[in-house]
Amino acid sequence: MKLPVLNQGLAEQIQQSEIDYLTSRINSIREREGNPEGVEIVRFGHTTGFYIRTMPWSLFNSVKGISDQDVDKLEEIIRFYTAKDRAFQIDVDPVHCSSKLFKGLADHGLYQSGFHAVLYGLPRQAPSELPSKITIVEIDNVNSFDTYAEIHCLASGMALSDKIHFVNNNIGLLNRPGWKLFAGYWEGLPAGVAAMHINGDIASCTLAATIPEYRNRGIQTALLHKRMHEAHLAGCRLITAQAGFGSTSQNNMERAGFQLAWTRAVWTARL
């Protein structure tokens, strides 16, 4: 099977796959009793805005899917985040965008502050033969989820005392429709985690993290190959991912057969 050539139709599907998994991911937090994290998902025309009161990071306070048709929604978007005293970013993909949108962003006081890579590839038909020291396990119960949260916490540079936050805000993905979680072990010791979301015939690699002392040992490549094979088993025709531009993650994905779809422009409001 050959990787399809990128066109506007395929670009729309790749873009939508990210919006779909992030919506599901953030809804899993919002659905906790009483919505303690203060989650909001707002539609601005055809554009989606995400906000989490207790999480100031850009992933959880971002605007996705914007195009020329929603230039007139920029004031509304800015008012929404300004009222909440929250810094935010607008992710601009080259899907139905032109100078009309870029000028509108600049006129409203936003500026391009970075780049992000968006990639796509094919599911992997055959399971990958793992190096003898690496084991990949699917997380499918509450007991193994505790290990997943611990790895996620340490890999993110957080103290283990913060693990409860990772448990509370990620356990909603456990057995949630479309989601699969994995842990990677090095010689039997917890080393890395990864997640994926499957919606229809497109799978998305949504998270990957490795504890610092186990990096550069092939853990993430093994987790990537596992998710590519799971996408095949689920009948997917495509698998997508995002990564920091030129990062180790992007390098791993390209070595695994992913191709760069485009480089996203990240726009930020001037403070």
Sequence and secondary structure as in RCSB ss.txt:
>XXXX:A:sequence
MKLPVLNQGLAEQIQQSEIDYLTSRINSIREREGNPEGVEIVRFGHTTGFYIRTMPWSLFNSVKGISDQDVDKLE
EIIRFYTAKDRAFQIDVDPVHCSSKLFKGLADHGLYQSGFHAVLYGLPRQAPSELPSKITIVEIDNVNSFDTYAE
IHCLASGMALSDKIHFVNNNIGLLNRPGWKLFAGYWEGLPAGVAAMHINGDIASCTLAATIPEYRNRGIQTALLH
KRMHEAHLAGCRLITAQAGFGSTSQNNMERAGFQLAWTRAVWTARL
>XXXX:A:secstr
       HHHHHHHHHHHHHHHHHHHHHHHTSTT TT EEEEEETTEEEEEETT  SGGGSEEES  GGGGGGHH
HHHHHHHHTT   EEEE SSS  HHHHHHHHHTTEEEEEEEEEEEE   SS     TTEEEEEE SHHHHHHHHH
HHHHHTT  GGGHHHHHHHHGGGTT TTEEEEEEEETTEEEEEEEEEEETTEEEEEEEEE GGGTTSSHHHHHHH
HHHHHHHHTT SEEEEEEETT HHHHHHHHTT EEEEEEEEEEE  
